[in-house]
Amino acid sequence: MQYLVIAYGKLSEAVEQETDVSSVGGERLAELMGVPVEGLVDVYPLDGRHRAALSAHVDITYDLDAYDYFLEVVAD
């Protein structure tokens, strides 16, 4: 599985940025999102707590005025 943080433009709703966060690991991401690892198969909106936790593991900068952020799980 590949785990991506996707930034959607607030005005355009188009994908503007993708950041691969697979290095964080599926188990850690599942715990962060509050789902069992086998259930981590969807798209999840990232709130402030999620963004802060991800920033501790990967180099990512958020522009909350311009984008909405989601964790998306993609099958390899």
Stockholm file with secondary structure:
# STOCKHOLM 1.0

chainA/1-76         MQYLVIAYGKLSEAVEQETDVSSVGGERLAELMGVPVEGLVDVYPLDGRHRAALSAHVDITYDLDAYDYFLEVVAD
#=GR chainA/1-76 SS CEEEEEEEETTTCSEEEEEECGGGCHHHHHHHHTSCGGGCCSEEECCHHHHHHHHTTSCCCCCTTTEEEEEEEECC
#=GC SS_cons        CEEEEEEEETTTCSEEEEEECGGGCHHHHHHHHTSCGGGCCSEEECCHHHHHHHHTTSCCCCCTTTEEEEEEEECC
//
